[in-house]
Amino acid sequence: MAFSMPSGHNGGKRRYGSMAPLSEMNVIPLVDVVLVLLIIFMLTAHVMEFGLEVQVPKVKQVKDSADVLPVVTITRDGEVFLAEKPANVNSLAEEIRTKYPKAGNAVYVRADKGTVWEPMAHVISALSEAKIDVRLVTQPEDEADKPRRR
């Protein structure tokens, strides 16, 4: 806090009521707290985006869908995840039906574009045997990604 001493003839001795009330607010602690919160937010913001890094393949036409369905993710190494938690391919259909009873009989399958076909085939086969509709997640091609024709 900032204080000011009254100038007077008593040599710096204060009396009750000789000083005006201090009406200035010290904003330095407030600024310190805000800067610390900003730094914490900047450090943790990238973690909140996605749990698993998967680059889905790009295609010319992508159908927009607003359905809220469970997501099965297959990484480049062939690991299978259901809602960002490791899952077994053999019990995948049962897990989907128990954890997502309102989802109906459909699921999104999101696979990295570098994934080998075998793990994807196992997941699609296991889900189709259990009569679960498989919807593959893709990304639209951007105009910037297309090669220019001369």
C-alpha positions as CSV (number, residue, x, y, z in Angstrom):
1,M,0.0,0.0,0.0
2,A,1.1,3.5,-0.6
3,F,1.1,5.9,2.4
4,S,1.6,9.6,2.5
5,M,2.8,11.4,5.5
6,P,1.1,14.7,6.3
7,S,3.5,17.6,6.5
8,G,2.9,19.5,9.7
9,H,4.5,21.3,12.5
10,N,4.4,18.4,15.0
11,G,7.5,16.8,13.6
12,G,5.8,13.8,12.0
13,K,3.6,12.8,15.0
14,R,0.2,11.8,13.9
15,R,-3.0,12.6,15.6
16,Y,-6.3,10.8,15.2
17,G,-8.1,12.4,12.3
18,S,-5.2,14.3,11.0
19,M,-4.8,12.0,7.9
20,A,-7.4,11.8,5.2
21,P,-8.6,8.2,4.5
22,L,-6.5,6.4,1.9
23,S,-8.7,5.8,-1.1
24,E,-6.2,4.3,-3.6
25,M,-6.5,0.6,-4.4
26,N,-3.3,-1.4,-5.0
27,V,-3.7,-3.3,-8.2
28,I,-0.3,-4.9,-8.3
29,P,-1.5,-8.1,-6.5
30,L,-4.4,-8.3,-8.9
31,V,-2.2,-8.0,-11.9
32,D,0.2,-10.7,-10.5
33,V,-2.7,-13.2,-10.0
34,V,-4.1,-12.5,-13.5
35,L,-0.6,-13.0,-15.1
36,V,-0.1,-16.3,-13.2
37,L,-3.6,-17.5,-14.4
38,L,-2.8,-16.5,-17.9
39,I,0.5,-18.5,-17.9
40,I,-1.3,-21.5,-16.5
41,F,-4.0,-21.3,-19.1
42,M,-1.4,-21.0,-21.9
43,L,0.5,-24.0,-20.7
44,T,-2.6,-26.3,-20.4
45,A,-4.7,-25.1,-23.3
46,H,-3.1,-27.4,-25.9
47,V,-3.8,-30.4,-23.7
48,M,-7.5,-29.8,-23.6
49,E,-7.9,-30.0,-27.4
50,F,-7.7,-33.8,-28.1
51,G,-6.5,-36.7,-26.1
52,L,-5.2,-38.7,-29.1
53,E,-3.3,-37.4,-32.1
54,V,-4.8,-39.0,-35.2
55,Q,-4.5,-37.6,-38.7
56,V,-7.6,-38.9,-40.6
57,P,-7.4,-39.3,-44.4
58,K,-8.6,-36.4,-46.6
59,V,-11.2,-37.0,-49.2
60,K,-13.1,-34.9,-51.7
61,Q,-16.5,-35.2,-50.2
62,V,-17.4,-35.4,-46.6
63,K,-20.9,-35.9,-45.3
64,D,-21.7,-33.6,-42.4
65,S,-23.2,-35.4,-39.4
66,A,-24.4,-34.0,-36.1
67,D,-25.0,-37.4,-34.5
68,V,-23.5,-37.9,-31.1
69,L,-22.0,-41.4,-31.3
70,P,-19.2,-43.2,-29.5
71,V,-15.8,-42.9,-31.2
72,V,-13.4,-45.8,-31.7
73,T,-9.9,-44.5,-32.5
74,I,-7.2,-46.6,-34.1
75,T,-3.7,-45.2,-33.8
76,R,-0.8,-45.5,-36.3
77,D,0.5,-48.4,-34.2
78,G,-2.8,-50.3,-34.4
79,E,-3.9,-49.6,-30.8
80,V,-7.7,-49.4,-30.4
81,F,-9.3,-46.9,-28.1
82,L,-13.0,-46.3,-27.1
83,A,-13.5,-42.7,-26.0
84,E,-9.7,-42.3,-25.4
85,K,-9.5,-45.4,-23.2
86,P,-7.8,-48.6,-24.4
87,A,-10.2,-51.2,-25.6
88,N,-10.1,-54.8,-26.7
89,V,-11.3,-55.6,-30.2
90,N,-13.1,-58.8,-29.1
91,S,-15.1,-57.0,-26.4
92,L,-15.6,-53.7,-28.2
93,A,-19.2,-54.3,-29.2
94,E,-20.2,-55.2,-25.6
95,E,-18.4,-52.1,-24.2
96,I,-20.2,-49.9,-26.7
97,R,-23.6,-51.3,-25.8
98,T,-23.1,-51.0,-22.1
99,K,-21.4,-47.6,-22.0
100,Y,-23.6,-46.0,-24.7
101,P,-27.1,-47.4,-24.6
102,K,-28.6,-44.3,-26.2
103,A,-26.2,-44.3,-29.2
104,G,-28.3,-46.9,-31.0
105,N,-26.4,-49.3,-33.2
106,A,-23.8,-46.9,-34.7
107,V,-20.3,-45.9,-34.0
108,Y,-17.6,-43.6,-35.5
109,V,-14.3,-45.2,-36.4
110,R,-11.4,-42.7,-36.6
111,A,-8.1,-44.1,-37.8
112,D,-4.8,-42.5,-38.6
113,K,-4.0,-42.2,-42.3
114,G,-0.8,-44.2,-41.7
115,T,-2.5,-47.1,-40.0
116,V,-2.1,-50.5,-41.6
117,W,-5.3,-52.1,-42.8
118,E,-5.3,-55.2,-40.6
119,P,-6.3,-53.5,-37.2
120,M,-9.0,-51.5,-39.1
121,A,-10.3,-54.7,-40.7
122,H,-10.5,-56.4,-37.3
123,V,-12.4,-53.5,-35.7
124,I,-14.9,-53.2,-38.6
125,S,-15.4,-57.0,-38.8
126,A,-16.1,-57.2,-35.0
127,L,-18.5,-54.3,-35.1
128,S,-20.4,-55.5,-38.1
129,E,-20.7,-59.0,-36.6
130,A,-22.4,-57.4,-33.6
131,K,-24.8,-55.5,-36.0
132,I,-23.2,-52.1,-35.2
133,D,-23.2,-49.6,-38.1
134,V,-19.7,-48.3,-38.7
135,R,-19.2,-44.7,-39.9
136,L,-15.6,-43.8,-40.9
137,V,-14.3,-40.3,-39.9
138,T,-12.6,-38.4,-42.7
139,Q,-11.4,-34.8,-43.3
140,P,-12.4,-32.7,-46.3
141,E,-9.6,-31.7,-48.7
142,D,-8.7,-28.1,-48.6
143,E,-8.3,-26.1,-51.8
144,A,-4.8,-25.2,-50.6
145,D,-3.8,-28.9,-50.4
146,K,-4.7,-29.6,-54.0
147,P,-1.9,-29.5,-56.5
148,R,-2.2,-26.7,-59.1
149,R,-2.9,-27.6,-62.7
150,R,-0.8,-25.8,-65.3
